[in-house]
Amino acid sequence: MARALRITYPGAFYHVTSRGNERKAVFKSGRDQEKILVFMDAMKNLSLFYIDTWVFVRGTEYPF
């Protein structure tokens, strides 16, 4: 069954997460984590979205 459509409106906050396949580690090394931080920094400078909070949780997921 498909997920219900997300309700969107101006100024809304969203909790976004990403997990590794089969609960495997998303990052193979600390360097991989550094790369995604550099990427996220570049994206915030484009003003496409606002990152309020950033957390690395365990080795299998990363929430935005």
N, CA, C and O atoms as a GROMACS GRO file, in nm:
protein
  256
    1MET      N    1   0.085  -0.118   0.000
    1MET     CA    2   0.000   0.000   0.000
    1MET      C    3   0.089   0.124   0.000
    1MET      O    4   0.187   0.130   0.075
    2ALA      N    5   0.058   0.220  -0.081
    2ALA     CA    6   0.138   0.342  -0.093
    2ALA      C    7   0.119   0.431   0.030
    2ALA      O    8   0.014   0.431   0.094
    3ARG      N    9   0.223   0.506   0.058
    3ARG     CA   10   0.218   0.602   0.169
    3ARG      C   11   0.127   0.718   0.130
    3ARG      O   12   0.123   0.757   0.013
    4ALA      N   13   0.056   0.774   0.226
    4ALA     CA   14  -0.030   0.891   0.200
    4ALA      C   15   0.056   1.010   0.158
    4ALA      O   16   0.172   1.021   0.199
    5LEU      N   17   0.000   1.097   0.077
    5LEU     CA   18   0.073   1.215   0.032
    5LEU      C   19   0.109   1.304   0.151
    5LEU      O   20   0.030   1.318   0.245
    6ARG      N   21   0.227   1.362   0.146
    6ARG     CA   22   0.272   1.452   0.252
    6ARG      C   23   0.196   1.585   0.241
    6ARG      O   24   0.183   1.640   0.132
    7ILE      N   25   0.149   1.635   0.352
    7ILE     CA   26   0.084   1.765   0.355
    7ILE      C   27   0.194   1.870   0.357
    7ILE      O   28   0.282   1.867   0.443
    8THR      N   29   0.190   1.963   0.263
    8THR     CA   30   0.292   2.068   0.256
    8THR      C   31   0.227   2.205   0.266
    8THR      O   32   0.114   2.226   0.223
    9TYR      N   33   0.302   2.296   0.325
    9TYR     CA   34   0.258   2.436   0.332
    9TYR      C   35   0.380   2.522   0.360
    9TYR      O   36   0.479   2.472   0.413
   10PRO      N   37   0.376   2.649   0.324
   10PRO     CA   38   0.491   2.738   0.344
   10PRO      C   39   0.532   2.743   0.492
   10PRO      O   40   0.447   2.756   0.580
   11GLY      N   41   0.661   2.732   0.517
   11GLY     CA   42   0.712   2.739   0.654
   11GLY      C   43   0.705   2.609   0.730
   11GLY      O   44   0.737   2.605   0.849
   12ALA      N   45   0.663   2.500   0.665
   12ALA     CA   46   0.651   2.370   0.732
   12ALA      C   47   0.789   2.315   0.768
   12ALA      O   48   0.888   2.346   0.702
   13PHE      N   49   0.794   2.234   0.872
   13PHE     CA   50   0.915   2.164   0.913
   13PHE      C   51   0.899   2.017   0.879
   13PHE      O   52   0.790   1.961   0.894
   14TYR      N   53   1.007   1.953   0.833
   14TYR     CA   54   1.002   1.811   0.800
   14TYR      C   55   1.119   1.739   0.865
   14TYR      O   56   1.230   1.792   0.870
   15HIS      N   57   1.094   1.620   0.913
   15HIS     CA   58   1.197   1.535   0.971
   15HIS      C   59   1.232   1.433   0.864
   15HIS      O   60   1.149   1.349   0.828
   16VAL      N   61   1.354   1.439   0.814
   16VAL     CA   62   1.396   1.352   0.705
   16VAL      C   63   1.506   1.260   0.755
   16VAL      O   64   1.599   1.305   0.821
   17THR      N   65   1.497   1.132   0.724
   17THR     CA   66   1.602   1.038   0.762
   17THR      C   67   1.642   0.956   0.641
   17THR      O   68   1.569   0.948   0.541
   18SER      N   69   1.757   0.896   0.651
   18SER     CA   70   1.803   0.804   0.548
   18SER      C   71   1.874   0.690   0.618
   18SER      O   72   1.950   0.711   0.713
   19ARG      N   73   1.850   0.569   0.570
   19ARG     CA   74   1.911   0.451   0.631
   19ARG      C   75   1.984   0.370   0.527
   19ARG      O   76   1.954   0.376   0.408
   20GLY      N   77   2.081   0.293   0.573
   20GLY     CA   78   2.152   0.203   0.484
   20GLY      C   79   2.066   0.084   0.447
   20GLY      O   80   1.976   0.046   0.523
   21ASN      N   81   2.092   0.025   0.332
   21ASN     CA   82   2.020  -0.096   0.292
   21ASN      C   83   2.045  -0.208   0.392
   21ASN      O   84   2.158  -0.229   0.436
   22GLU      N   85   1.940  -0.278   0.426
   22GLU     CA   86   1.948  -0.392   0.518
   22GLU      C   87   2.016  -0.354   0.650
   22GLU      O   88   2.085  -0.436   0.711
   23ARG      N   89   1.996  -0.229   0.692
   23ARG     CA   90   2.053  -0.176   0.817
   23ARG      C   91   2.207  -0.179   0.818
   23ARG      O   92   2.269  -0.178   0.924
   24LYS      N   93   2.266  -0.182   0.700
   24LYS     CA   94   2.412  -0.176   0.690
   24LYS      C   95   2.458  -0.032   0.710
   24LYS      O   96   2.379   0.061   0.696
   25ALA      N   97   2.584  -0.015   0.742
   25ALA     CA   98   2.639   0.119   0.767
   25ALA      C   99   2.625   0.207   0.643
   25ALA      O  100   2.646   0.163   0.531
   26VAL      N  101   2.588   0.332   0.667
   26VAL     CA  102   2.576   0.430   0.559
   26VAL      C  103   2.715   0.480   0.520
   26VAL      O  104   2.744   0.500   0.402
   27PHE      N  105   2.801   0.499   0.619
   27PHE     CA  106   2.935   0.549   0.596
   27PHE      C  107   3.037   0.440   0.620
   27PHE      O  108   3.029   0.368   0.720
   28LYS      N  109   3.132   0.427   0.530
   28LYS     CA  110   3.238   0.327   0.547
   28LYS      C  111   3.350   0.380   0.634
   28LYS      O  112   3.425   0.301   0.693
   29SER      N  113   3.363   0.514   0.642
   29SER     CA  114   3.472   0.572   0.722
   29SER      C  115   3.432   0.713   0.767
   29SER      O  116   3.331   0.767   0.724
   30GLY      N  117   3.514   0.768   0.853
   30GLY     CA  118   3.493   0.906   0.898
   30GLY      C  119   3.504   1.004   0.782
   30GLY      O  120   3.440   1.109   0.782
   31ARG      N  121   3.584   0.968   0.683
   31ARG     CA  122   3.598   1.054   0.564
   31ARG      C  123   3.466   1.064   0.489
   31ARG      O  124   3.433   1.171   0.436
   32ASP      N  125   3.389   0.957   0.484
   32ASP     CA  126   3.257   0.961   0.421
   32ASP      C  127   3.166   1.059   0.493
   32ASP      O  128   3.090   1.132   0.429
   33GLN      N  129   3.172   1.060   0.626
   33GLN     CA  130   3.092   1.155   0.703
   33GLN      C  131   3.135   1.298   0.672
   33GLN      O  132   3.051   1.387   0.658
   34GLU      N  133   3.265   1.321   0.661
   34GLU     CA  134   3.315   1.454   0.628
   34GLU      C  135   3.264   1.499   0.491
   34GLU      O  136   3.228   1.615   0.473
   35LYS      N  137   3.261   1.407   0.395
   35LYS     CA  138   3.215   1.441   0.260
   35LYS      C  139   3.070   1.487   0.262
   35LYS      O  140   3.035   1.583   0.194
   36ILE      N  141   2.984   1.418   0.338
   36ILE     CA  142   2.844   1.458   0.339
   36ILE      C  143   2.827   1.592   0.412
   36ILE      O  144   2.738   1.669   0.377
   37LEU      N  145   2.909   1.619   0.511
   37LEU     CA  146   2.902   1.749   0.577
   37LEU      C  147   2.940   1.862   0.481
   37LEU      O  148   2.878   1.968   0.482
   38VAL      N  149   3.043   1.839   0.399
   38VAL     CA  150   3.082   1.938   0.298
   38VAL      C  151   2.968   1.957   0.198
   38VAL      O  152   2.936   2.070   0.161
   39PHE      N  153   2.907   1.847   0.155
   39PHE     CA  154   2.794   1.854   0.062
   39PHE      C  155   2.678   1.934   0.122
   39PHE      O  156   2.622   2.020   0.055
   40MET      N  157   2.642   1.904   0.246
   40MET     CA  158   2.531   1.975   0.311
   40MET      C  159   2.562   2.123   0.327
   40MET      O  160   2.473   2.207   0.313
   41ASP      N  161   2.688   2.157   0.356
   41ASP     CA  162   2.727   2.296   0.367
   41ASP      C  163   2.709   2.368   0.233
   41ASP      O  164   2.661   2.481   0.229
   42ALA      N  165   2.747   2.302   0.124
   42ALA     CA  166   2.730   2.361  -0.010
   42ALA      C  167   2.583   2.379  -0.042
   42ALA      O  168   2.545   2.480  -0.101
   43MET      N  169   2.499   2.285  -0.005
   43MET     CA  170   2.356   2.295  -0.033
   43MET      C  171   2.290   2.409   0.044
   43MET      O  172   2.204   2.479  -0.009
   44LYS      N  173   2.331   2.428   0.169
   44LYS     CA  174   2.269   2.535   0.248
   44LYS      C  175   2.303   2.672   0.190
   44LYS      O  176   2.225   2.766   0.202
   45ASN      N  177   2.419   2.683   0.127
   45ASN     CA  178   2.457   2.810   0.066
   45ASN      C  179   2.377   2.840  -0.061
   45ASN      O  180   2.375   2.954  -0.107
   46LEU      N  181   2.312   2.738  -0.117
   46LEU     CA  182   2.226   2.759  -0.233
   46LEU      C  183   2.087   2.805  -0.192
   46LEU      O  184   2.005   2.842  -0.277
   47SER      N  185   2.060   2.803  -0.061
   47SER     CA  186   1.931   2.846  -0.006
   47SER      C  187   1.812   2.766  -0.060
   47SER      O  188   1.702   2.819  -0.070
   48LEU      N  189   1.835   2.640  -0.094
   48LEU     CA  190   1.725   2.556  -0.138
   48LEU      C  191   1.639   2.510  -0.020
   48LEU      O  192   1.519   2.486  -0.035
   49PHE      N  193   1.702   2.500   0.096
   49PHE     CA  194   1.630   2.458   0.215
   49PHE      C  195   1.709   2.504   0.337
   49PHE      O  196   1.825   2.544   0.325
   50TYR      N  197   1.648   2.496   0.452
   50TYR     CA  198   1.711   2.536   0.577
   50TYR      C  199   1.729   2.412   0.664
   50TYR      O  200   1.634   2.338   0.686
   51ILE      N  201   1.851   2.390   0.711
   51ILE     CA  202   1.878   2.279   0.801
   51ILE      C  203   1.880   2.333   0.943
   51ILE      O  204   1.968   2.410   0.980
   52ASP      N  205   1.781   2.293   1.021
   52ASP     CA  206   1.771   2.339   1.159
   52ASP      C  207   1.862   2.259   1.251
   52ASP      O  208   1.930   2.317   1.336
   53THR      N  209   1.865   2.128   1.234
   53THR     CA  210   1.943   2.041   1.320
   53THR      C  211   2.001   1.927   1.237
   53THR      O  212   1.939   1.878   1.143
   54TRP      N  213   2.121   1.886   1.274
   54TRP     CA  214   2.189   1.777   1.203
   54TRP      C  215   2.246   1.682   1.306
   54TRP      O  216   2.313   1.726   1.399
   55VAL      N  217   2.222   1.552   1.291
   55VAL     CA  218   2.272   1.454   1.386
   55VAL      C  219   2.313   1.327   1.312
   55VAL      O  220   2.241   1.280   1.224
   56PHE      N  221   2.429   1.272   1.348
   56PHE     CA  222   2.465   1.138   1.303
   56PHE      C  223   2.416   1.043   1.411
   56PHE      O  224   2.456   1.055   1.527
   57VAL      N  225   2.331   0.947   1.374
   57VAL     CA  226   2.278   0.852   1.471
   57VAL      C  227   2.325   0.713   1.431
   57VAL      O  228   2.299   0.669   1.319
   58ARG      N  229   2.392   0.645   1.522
   58ARG     CA  230   2.446   0.511   1.494
   58ARG      C  231   2.524   0.512   1.364
   58ARG      O  232   2.563   0.619   1.316
   59GLY      N  233   2.549   0.397   1.307
   59GLY     CA  234   2.620   0.390   1.182
   59GLY      C  235   2.530   0.358   1.064
   59GLY      O  236   2.576   0.352   0.950
   60THR      N  237   2.399   0.338   1.090
   60THR     CA  238   2.312   0.290   0.985
   60THR      C  239   2.216   0.394   0.930
   60THR      O  240   2.144   0.364   0.834
   61GLU      N  241   2.211   0.513   0.984
   61GLU     CA  242   2.117   0.612   0.936
   61GLU      C  243   2.170   0.752   0.959
   61GLU      O  244   2.258   0.774   1.042
   62TYR      N  245   2.116   0.846   0.887
   62TYR     CA  246   2.146   0.987   0.914
   62TYR      C  247   2.021   1.071   0.893
   62TYR      O  248   1.972   1.081   0.780
   63PRO      N  249   1.969   1.131   1.001
   63PRO     CA  250   1.850   1.215   0.988
   63PRO      C  251   1.888   1.358   0.948
   63PRO      O  252   1.993   1.407   0.988
   64PHE      N  253   1.802   1.423   0.870
   64PHE     CA  254   1.822   1.563   0.830
   64PHE      C  255   1.730   1.650   0.911
   64PHE      O  256   1.729   1.772   0.895
   0.00000   0.00000   0.00000
